[in-house]
């Protein structure tokens, strides 16, 4: 994980403080709940599942740009995906993660029928296939196999921890 996320997770920095620092560092606005719209923007092009995973929220169209509140304003991939999906340039604003999540929950409830796979009638069938394919690909790498063997051995031995110690071959 990135250092900023670890600092928040450990409680050494508050989410709002981190958002303020990021906004100041990048010279972009810090947005609060008052800026979140009442209706979703580009709901036909931006899926709630993607927005939740990216922790991003489209706010408004200003000066022919789509302003998007992002919990991680350094995430260029999400910005580029939103720009491609909407056909607009994206102006990033920093949002506090919990406030973005609350806005997503308000406008895109978990039981949103648009997230259901109409062909299968279930949520996320394709995701499970993708995850299995990625697991299969990952298990081919010798380093991953080694780490999996070590962890499996630790679990079998009912170990409470596994220690890695570097050594130099003389």
PALUMNU-448308 format. One record per residue (C-alpha): residue in three letters; x, y, z; chain; residue number from 1. Coordinates in nm, 4 decimals, padded with zeros to 6 digits, m for minus. Each point is the difference from the previous one (the first is absolute). Layout:
BEGIN
rest:ALA	px:X	py:Y	pz:Z	kette:A	nr:NUM
...
end
This chain:
BEGIN
rest:UNK	px:00.0000	py:00.0000	pz:00.0000	kette:A	nr:1
rest:UNK	px:00.0993	py:00.3589	pz:m00.0432	kette:A	nr:2
rest:UNK	px:00.1382	py:00.1875	pz:00.2975	kette:A	nr:3
rest:UNK	px:m00.2904	py:00.2474	pz:00.0183	kette:A	nr:4
rest:UNK	px:m00.2508	py:m00.2848	pz:00.0216	kette:A	nr:5
rest:UNK	px:00.2014	py:m00.1734	pz:00.2706	kette:A	nr:6
rest:UNK	px:00.0210	py:00.3224	pz:00.2036	kette:A	nr:7
rest:UNK	px:m00.3785	py:00.0374	pz:m00.0159	kette:A	nr:8
rest:UNK	px:m00.0540	py:m00.3678	pz:00.0801	kette:A	nr:9
rest:UNK	px:00.2241	py:00.0288	pz:00.3056	kette:A	nr:10
rest:UNK	px:m00.1866	py:00.3110	pz:00.1142	kette:A	nr:11
rest:UNK	px:00.3055	py:00.2225	pz:m00.0219	kette:A	nr:12
rest:UNK	px:m00.1690	py:00.2278	pz:m00.2543	kette:A	nr:13
rest:UNK	px:m00.3712	py:00.0689	pz:m00.0412	kette:A	nr:14
rest:UNK	px:m00.1622	py:m00.0453	pz:m00.3404	kette:A	nr:15
rest:UNK	px:m00.1025	py:00.3670	pz:m00.0120	kette:A	nr:16
rest:UNK	px:00.3526	py:00.1185	pz:00.0887	kette:A	nr:17
rest:UNK	px:00.1475	py:m00.2186	pz:m00.2733	kette:A	nr:18
rest:UNK	px:m00.2548	py:00.1313	pz:m00.2506	kette:A	nr:19
rest:UNK	px:00.0855	py:00.3599	pz:00.0947	kette:A	nr:20
rest:UNK	px:00.3713	py:m00.0688	pz:m00.0490	kette:A	nr:21
rest:UNK	px:m00.0584	py:m00.1691	pz:m00.3359	kette:A	nr:22
rest:UNK	px:m00.2183	py:00.2877	pz:m00.1222	kette:A	nr:23
rest:UNK	px:00.2590	py:00.2579	pz:00.1054	kette:A	nr:24
rest:UNK	px:00.2837	py:m00.2010	pz:m00.1545	kette:A	nr:25
rest:UNK	px:m00.1772	py:m00.0347	pz:m00.3350	kette:A	nr:26
rest:UNK	px:m00.1619	py:00.3443	pz:00.0024	kette:A	nr:27
rest:UNK	px:m00.3481	py:m00.1447	pz:m00.0504	kette:A	nr:28
rest:UNK	px:m00.3130	py:00.0604	pz:00.2049	kette:A	nr:29
rest:UNK	px:m00.1018	py:m00.2069	pz:00.2995	kette:A	nr:30
rest:UNK	px:m00.3708	py:m00.0735	pz:m00.0345	kette:A	nr:31
rest:UNK	px:m00.2489	py:m00.0833	pz:00.2698	kette:A	nr:32
rest:UNK	px:m00.3450	py:m00.1585	pz:00.0027	kette:A	nr:33
rest:UNK	px:m00.1631	py:00.3297	pz:m00.0982	kette:A	nr:34
rest:UNK	px:00.1552	py:m00.0344	pz:m00.3489	kette:A	nr:35
rest:UNK	px:m00.1408	py:m00.3476	pz:m00.0667	kette:A	nr:36
rest:UNK	px:m00.2934	py:00.0075	pz:m00.2442	kette:A	nr:37
rest:UNK	px:m00.3502	py:m00.1263	pz:00.0698	kette:A	nr:38
rest:UNK	px:m00.0047	py:m00.2150	pz:m00.3134	kette:A	nr:39
rest:UNK	px:00.2841	py:m00.2111	pz:m00.1421	kette:A	nr:40
rest:UNK	px:00.1903	py:00.1367	pz:m00.2991	kette:A	nr:41
rest:UNK	px:00.0694	py:m00.2304	pz:m00.2947	kette:A	nr:42
rest:UNK	px:m00.1798	py:m00.2872	pz:00.1740	kette:A	nr:43
rest:UNK	px:m00.0323	py:m00.1725	pz:m00.3362	kette:A	nr:44
rest:UNK	px:00.3782	py:00.0062	pz:m00.0572	kette:A	nr:45
rest:UNK	px:00.1523	py:m00.0294	pz:00.3480	kette:A	nr:46
rest:UNK	px:m00.0944	py:m00.3121	pz:00.1911	kette:A	nr:47
rest:UNK	px:m00.0486	py:00.0231	pz:00.3777	kette:A	nr:48
rest:UNK	px:00.2278	py:m00.2984	pz:00.0516	kette:A	nr:49
rest:UNK	px:00.2857	py:00.1801	pz:m00.1743	kette:A	nr:50
rest:UNK	px:m00.0612	py:00.3246	pz:00.1886	kette:A	nr:51
rest:UNK	px:m00.0039	py:m00.1851	pz:00.3336	kette:A	nr:52
rest:UNK	px:00.3213	py:m00.1850	pz:m00.0753	kette:A	nr:53
rest:UNK	px:00.1719	py:00.3190	pz:m00.1204	kette:A	nr:54
rest:UNK	px:m00.1550	py:00.2048	pz:00.2837	kette:A	nr:55
rest:UNK	px:m00.0852	py:00.2708	pz:m00.2496	kette:A	nr:56
rest:UNK	px:m00.3137	py:00.2077	pz:m00.0486	kette:A	nr:57
rest:UNK	px:m00.0968	py:00.2221	pz:m00.2984	kette:A	nr:58
rest:UNK	px:m00.1027	py:00.3389	pz:00.1399	kette:A	nr:59
rest:UNK	px:m00.0817	py:00.2424	pz:m00.2794	kette:A	nr:60
rest:UNK	px:00.0813	py:00.1223	pz:m00.3464	kette:A	nr:61
rest:UNK	px:00.1918	py:00.3260	pz:00.0182	kette:A	nr:62
rest:UNK	px:00.1684	py:00.1770	pz:m00.2908	kette:A	nr:63
rest:UNK	px:m00.0656	py:m00.3040	pz:m00.2227	kette:A	nr:64
rest:UNK	px:00.1867	py:m00.2281	pz:00.2448	kette:A	nr:65
rest:UNK	px:m00.1391	py:m00.2664	pz:00.2280	kette:A	nr:66
rest:UNK	px:00.1011	py:00.0735	pz:00.3597	kette:A	nr:67
rest:UNK	px:00.0567	py:m00.3246	pz:00.1901	kette:A	nr:68
rest:UNK	px:00.0564	py:m00.0340	pz:00.3748	kette:A	nr:69
rest:UNK	px:00.2650	py:m00.2640	pz:00.0580	kette:A	nr:70
rest:UNK	px:00.1259	py:m00.1480	pz:00.3247	kette:A	nr:71
rest:UNK	px:00.3319	py:m00.0614	pz:m00.1776	kette:A	nr:72
rest:UNK	px:00.0709	py:00.3014	pz:m00.2195	kette:A	nr:73
rest:UNK	px:00.3240	py:m00.1640	pz:m00.1196	kette:A	nr:74
rest:UNK	px:m00.1955	py:m00.2823	pz:m00.1685	kette:A	nr:75
rest:UNK	px:00.0525	py:00.0914	pz:m00.3653	kette:A	nr:76
rest:UNK	px:m00.1487	py:m00.3298	pz:m00.1184	kette:A	nr:77
rest:UNK	px:m00.3427	py:00.0767	pz:00.1492	kette:A	nr:78
rest:UNK	px:00.0101	py:00.3537	pz:m00.1385	kette:A	nr:79
rest:UNK	px:00.0834	py:m00.1306	pz:m00.3476	kette:A	nr:80
rest:UNK	px:m00.2719	py:m00.2681	pz:00.0128	kette:A	nr:81
rest:UNK	px:m00.2631	py:00.2555	pz:00.1004	kette:A	nr:82
rest:UNK	px:00.1167	py:00.2349	pz:m00.2772	kette:A	nr:83
rest:UNK	px:m00.0207	py:m00.2796	pz:m00.2569	kette:A	nr:84
rest:UNK	px:m00.3415	py:m00.1176	pz:00.1197	kette:A	nr:85
rest:UNK	px:m00.1555	py:00.3478	pz:00.0043	kette:A	nr:86
rest:UNK	px:00.1815	py:00.1571	pz:m00.2925	kette:A	nr:87
rest:UNK	px:00.0971	py:00.2993	pz:00.2153	kette:A	nr:88
rest:UNK	px:00.3160	py:00.1274	pz:00.1561	kette:A	nr:89
rest:UNK	px:00.0086	py:m00.0662	pz:00.3716	kette:A	nr:90
rest:UNK	px:00.0867	py:00.2604	pz:00.2608	kette:A	nr:91
rest:UNK	px:00.0972	py:m00.1675	pz:00.3252	kette:A	nr:92
rest:UNK	px:m00.1198	py:00.1209	pz:00.3383	kette:A	nr:93
rest:UNK	px:00.0983	py:m00.1656	pz:00.3256	kette:A	nr:94
rest:UNK	px:m00.2731	py:m00.1612	pz:00.2076	kette:A	nr:95
rest:UNK	px:00.0082	py:m00.1568	pz:00.3437	kette:A	nr:96
rest:UNK	px:m00.0426	py:m00.3766	pz:m00.0553	kette:A	nr:97
rest:UNK	px:m00.2842	py:m00.0464	pz:00.2500	kette:A	nr:98
rest:UNK	px:m00.1940	py:00.2908	pz:m00.1517	kette:A	nr:99
rest:UNK	px:00.0385	py:m00.1429	pz:m00.3504	kette:A	nr:100
rest:UNK	px:m00.1175	py:m00.3406	pz:00.1252	kette:A	nr:101
rest:UNK	px:m00.3046	py:00.1579	pz:00.1657	kette:A	nr:102
rest:UNK	px:m00.0911	py:00.1829	pz:m00.3217	kette:A	nr:103
rest:UNK	px:00.0398	py:m00.3222	pz:m00.2005	kette:A	nr:104
rest:UNK	px:m00.2210	py:m00.1846	pz:00.2510	kette:A	nr:105
rest:UNK	px:m00.2630	py:00.2731	pz:m00.0270	kette:A	nr:106
rest:UNK	px:m00.0126	py:00.0102	pz:m00.3813	kette:A	nr:107
rest:UNK	px:00.0887	py:m00.3616	pz:m00.0753	kette:A	nr:108
rest:UNK	px:m00.1540	py:m00.2266	pz:00.2646	kette:A	nr:109
rest:UNK	px:00.1574	py:m00.3456	pz:00.0281	kette:A	nr:110
rest:UNK	px:m00.3196	py:m00.1642	pz:m00.1228	kette:A	nr:111
rest:UNK	px:00.0126	py:00.2040	pz:m00.3221	kette:A	nr:112
rest:UNK	px:m00.1523	py:m00.2269	pz:m00.2682	kette:A	nr:113
rest:UNK	px:00.2233	py:00.1545	pz:m00.2693	kette:A	nr:114
rest:UNK	px:00.2947	py:m00.1853	pz:00.1531	kette:A	nr:115
rest:UNK	px:m00.1640	py:m00.3351	pz:m00.0591	kette:A	nr:116
rest:UNK	px:00.1192	py:m00.2042	pz:m00.2945	kette:A	nr:117
rest:UNK	px:m00.3132	py:m00.0245	pz:m00.2114	kette:A	nr:118
rest:UNK	px:00.1185	py:m00.3048	pz:m00.1907	kette:A	nr:119
rest:UNK	px:00.0817	py:m00.2115	pz:00.3050	kette:A	nr:120
rest:UNK	px:m00.2279	py:00.1629	pz:00.2532	kette:A	nr:121
rest:UNK	px:00.2822	py:00.0114	pz:00.2548	kette:A	nr:122
rest:UNK	px:00.2458	py:00.2613	pz:00.1116	kette:A	nr:123
rest:UNK	px:00.3616	py:m00.0424	pz:m00.0985	kette:A	nr:124
rest:UNK	px:00.0106	py:m00.3350	pz:m00.1849	kette:A	nr:125
rest:UNK	px:00.2648	py:00.1391	pz:m00.2339	kette:A	nr:126
rest:UNK	px:00.2003	py:00.1303	pz:00.2944	kette:A	nr:127
rest:UNK	px:00.0361	py:m00.3490	pz:00.1447	kette:A	nr:128
rest:UNK	px:00.1245	py:m00.1333	pz:m00.3342	kette:A	nr:129
rest:UNK	px:00.2513	py:00.2855	pz:m00.0249	kette:A	nr:130
rest:UNK	px:00.1218	py:m00.0631	pz:00.3535	kette:A	nr:131
rest:UNK	px:00.0460	py:m00.3718	pz:m00.0706	kette:A	nr:132
rest:UNK	px:00.1884	py:00.0772	pz:m00.3223	kette:A	nr:133
rest:UNK	px:00.2282	py:00.2419	pz:00.1862	kette:A	nr:134
rest:UNK	px:00.0594	py:m00.2583	pz:00.2737	kette:A	nr:135
rest:UNK	px:00.0976	py:m00.2547	pz:m00.2645	kette:A	nr:136
rest:UNK	px:00.2387	py:00.2443	pz:m00.1668	kette:A	nr:137
rest:UNK	px:00.1508	py:00.1025	pz:00.3331	kette:A	nr:138
rest:UNK	px:00.0592	py:m00.3566	pz:00.1100	kette:A	nr:139
rest:UNK	px:00.2299	py:m00.0540	pz:m00.2989	kette:A	nr:140
rest:UNK	px:00.2616	py:00.2464	pz:00.1300	kette:A	nr:141
rest:UNK	px:00.2670	py:m00.1884	pz:00.1992	kette:A	nr:142
rest:UNK	px:00.0306	py:00.2721	pz:00.2638	kette:A	nr:143
rest:UNK	px:m00.3729	py:m00.0074	pz:00.0644	kette:A	nr:144
rest:UNK	px:00.0068	py:m00.3786	pz:00.0224	kette:A	nr:145
rest:UNK	px:00.2833	py:00.0213	pz:00.2538	kette:A	nr:146
rest:UNK	px:m00.1804	py:00.2574	pz:00.2147	kette:A	nr:147
rest:UNK	px:m00.3207	py:m00.2057	pz:m00.0151	kette:A	nr:148
rest:UNK	px:00.1936	py:m00.3110	pz:00.1096	kette:A	nr:149
rest:UNK	px:00.1583	py:00.1845	pz:00.2917	kette:A	nr:150
rest:UNK	px:m00.3331	py:00.1414	pz:00.1158	kette:A	nr:151
rest:UNK	px:m00.1730	py:m00.3360	pz:m00.0424	kette:A	nr:152
rest:UNK	px:00.2776	py:m00.1630	pz:00.2021	kette:A	nr:153
rest:UNK	px:m00.0454	py:00.2585	pz:00.2742	kette:A	nr:154
rest:UNK	px:m00.3740	py:m00.0607	pz:00.0082	kette:A	nr:155
rest:UNK	px:00.0509	py:m00.3779	pz:00.0107	kette:A	nr:156
rest:UNK	px:00.2474	py:00.0378	pz:00.2879	kette:A	nr:157
rest:UNK	px:m00.2483	py:00.2314	pz:00.1762	kette:A	nr:158
rest:UNK	px:00.2661	py:00.2720	pz:00.0140	kette:A	nr:159
rest:UNK	px:m00.1020	py:00.3347	pz:00.1437	kette:A	nr:160
rest:UNK	px:00.2498	py:00.1900	pz:m00.2174	kette:A	nr:161
rest:UNK	px:00.2446	py:m00.0442	pz:m00.2825	kette:A	nr:162
rest:UNK	px:00.3337	py:00.1807	pz:00.0156	kette:A	nr:163
rest:UNK	px:00.2058	py:00.0913	pz:m00.3044	kette:A	nr:164
rest:UNK	px:00.3654	py:00.0532	pz:00.0715	kette:A	nr:165
rest:UNK	px:00.2435	py:00.1176	pz:m00.2660	kette:A	nr:166
rest:UNK	px:00.3383	py:m00.1646	pz:m00.0095	kette:A	nr:167
rest:UNK	px:00.3116	py:00.0549	pz:m00.2047	kette:A	nr:168
rest:UNK	px:00.1662	py:m00.2905	pz:m00.1732	kette:A	nr:169
rest:UNK	px:00.3738	py:00.0123	pz:00.0723	kette:A	nr:170
end
